[in-house]
Amino acid sequence: METLNFRYEQGRQPLAGDARLVGVVSSGNLEVLIEPAALAGACEIEVRTAATGFGATWRAVMDDFHARWGLADARICINDMGATPAVVGLRLDQAAESVTGGRP
């Protein structure tokens, strides 16, 4: 088990809704909890994954997500059971859409 933490400053899009949970923790899948948090415009992401040694891949997926959404004052917790980067991106988009009401 590995825990990774990412923080992105100067987000441009605050969350419009309450905390949401999308996805499920199962083989090849993950769950994403997204919630508003007073972080001075930042977005914090914590990843707990069963697949160790993929920090660079997670960084690339998180960088892409932040570049598209630019969430501000948001905390995201991910529980992963070996999801592919495409599934991670899909679940993150579902979570962001559920609390912003739309597209990036």
Backbone torsions as a table, in degrees:
resi	resn	phi	psi	omega
1	MET	NA	136.6	-179.1
2	GLU	-132.3	142.1	175.9
3	THR	-117.3	128.4	179.7
4	LEU	-120.9	143.2	179.2
5	ASN	-126.9	136.9	178.9
6	PHE	-131.5	146.1	176.4
7	ARG	-139.0	131.7	179.9
8	TYR	-121.2	126.4	-177.7
9	GLU	-90.6	163.1	170.2
10	GLN	56.7	50.3	173.3
11	GLY	-67.4	160.1	-177.3
12	ARG	-116.9	-8.3	-174.2
13	GLN	-128.6	104.6	177.8
14	PRO	-74.9	159.9	178.1
15	LEU	-77.5	142.4	-177.7
16	ALA	-101.2	-10.8	-174.8
17	GLY	-126.7	-175.2	177.5
18	ASP	-78.5	176.5	178.4
19	ALA	-57.9	144.1	178.2
20	ARG	-136.1	151.3	176.7
21	LEU	-123.5	125.9	177.1
22	VAL	-126.9	152.1	179.0
23	GLY	83.2	179.0	179.3
24	VAL	-137.9	152.0	176.1
25	VAL	-88.5	105.3	175.6
26	SER	-156.3	170.5	-175.8
27	SER	-55.8	126.1	179.9
28	GLY	76.5	10.6	-177.8
29	ASN	-135.2	-178.4	-179.8
30	LEU	-159.8	164.4	172.0
31	GLU	-117.9	148.4	-179.4
32	VAL	-126.4	121.5	172.6
33	LEU	-103.2	124.6	178.8
34	ILE	-123.8	134.3	-176.5
35	GLU	-150.2	151.4	174.9
36	PRO	-68.1	147.0	178.1
37	ALA	-155.5	140.9	178.5
38	ALA	-77.5	97.7	-175.7
39	LEU	-126.5	26.2	178.2
40	ALA	55.2	40.7	176.9
41	GLY	87.4	2.2	-178.1
42	ALA	-92.5	168.6	173.3
43	CYS	-127.8	124.1	178.4
44	GLU	-109.5	137.9	-179.7
45	ILE	-129.4	126.7	173.7
46	GLU	-114.0	129.5	-179.6
47	VAL	-116.3	123.4	171.2
48	ARG	-112.8	114.5	-173.0
49	THR	-128.3	146.2	176.4
50	ALA	-80.8	-17.6	-178.7
51	ALA	-95.7	108.1	-177.7
52	THR	-90.3	155.3	175.4
53	GLY	88.4	13.9	-179.0
54	PHE	-115.0	31.3	-177.5
55	GLY	-58.4	-40.7	-179.7
56	ALA	-65.8	-37.6	178.0
57	THR	-66.8	-43.6	177.2
58	TRP	-60.8	-42.5	179.0
59	ARG	-58.2	-45.2	-179.6
60	ALA	-62.4	-42.2	-179.7
61	VAL	-68.0	-41.0	179.6
62	MET	-68.0	-39.7	176.9
63	ASP	-60.6	-43.8	178.9
64	ASP	-63.2	-44.9	179.7
65	PHE	-60.2	-46.7	-178.5
66	HIS	-66.1	-37.9	178.8
67	ALA	-62.0	-35.9	-179.5
68	ARG	-79.0	-43.3	-172.0
69	TRP	-99.8	-38.0	-179.9
70	GLY	55.6	46.5	-177.2
71	LEU	-66.7	141.7	178.6
72	ALA	-117.5	145.3	178.8
73	ASP	50.8	53.8	-177.9
74	ALA	-133.8	141.6	173.8
75	ARG	-120.8	131.1	-178.3
76	ILE	-124.9	129.9	176.4
77	CYS	-120.1	128.1	-177.4
78	ILE	-118.3	128.9	171.5
79	ASN	-111.9	111.9	-170.9
80	ASP	-112.5	141.2	174.7
81	MET	-123.4	48.3	174.8
82	GLY	86.1	31.2	177.4
83	ALA	-69.3	149.9	176.2
84	THR	-76.1	161.7	177.3
85	PRO	-55.5	-35.7	179.3
86	ALA	-64.4	-41.3	178.6
87	VAL	-68.2	-39.8	177.7
88	VAL	-59.7	-47.2	179.4
89	GLY	-61.4	-41.0	178.6
90	LEU	-61.7	-48.0	-178.9
91	ARG	-65.3	-38.9	177.7
92	LEU	-64.0	-42.1	177.7
93	ASP	-62.8	-42.0	178.0
94	GLN	-59.8	-44.3	-179.5
95	ALA	-64.3	-46.2	-179.0
96	ALA	-63.9	-42.4	178.4
97	GLU	-61.9	-36.1	-176.8
98	SER	-68.4	-23.3	-178.5
99	VAL	-111.8	-4.5	176.2
100	THR	-112.3	-17.5	179.5
101	GLY	79.5	13.2	179.5
102	GLY	-175.3	-160.0	-178.2
103	ARG	-88.0	163.5	178.0
104	PRO	-63.3	NA	NA
